[in-house]
């Protein structure tokens, strides 16, 4: 029987790496793991998003994954995240949640939570992207006074809040909803609009604006 990795490799060369499935991509990266064990990894992690959110220690707990494959896979995820971060710097205007998604394309892959605010002028031009806080796996503390203070310093007219859920689920928590309401009301005192709050998780996003919550 022909080596399945050889078949996948030849198909990538002939048709381009983008045609490969999640399973096939992982098969090439984890070259000491069997196809069956790759399937089990995807099932255990809930798909590619969960795999990308896992750290080296979590990957090594999976059947068949040695140190070499776990490190290689984690390195490829980090490389992709950094590449997405470089591309995100090219976003100069925010007109929709899609622009925010492009700006923070690598955020959902982080294993810790980060909270950012994008400050905009009246034309939607990005004045500044600022990380407000950084926390652990489950949550980070956000000081609303810092958000408002910087908005006033920049003479911004609108802002977008962004943070990630390392859990892999983008749906907002009750704390996320309460925080959004508080920031909306705080900024409103100075005629500044919070136009969106976008939550990133591995493979998915949630937009408060798109869901009619702002």
Buried (B, 14 or more C-beta within 10 A) or exposed (E): EEEEBEEBBEBBEEEEEEEBEBBBBBBBBBEEBEBEBBEBBBEBBBEBBBBBBBEBEBBBEBEBBEEEBBEBBBEBBBEBBEEBBEEBEEBEEBEBBEBBBBBBBBBBBBBEBBBBBBBBBEEBEBBBBBEBBBBEEEBBEBEBEEBBEBBEEBEBBBBBBBBBBBBBBBEBBEEBEEBBBEBBEBBEEEEBBBBBBBBBBBBBBBBBBBEEBB
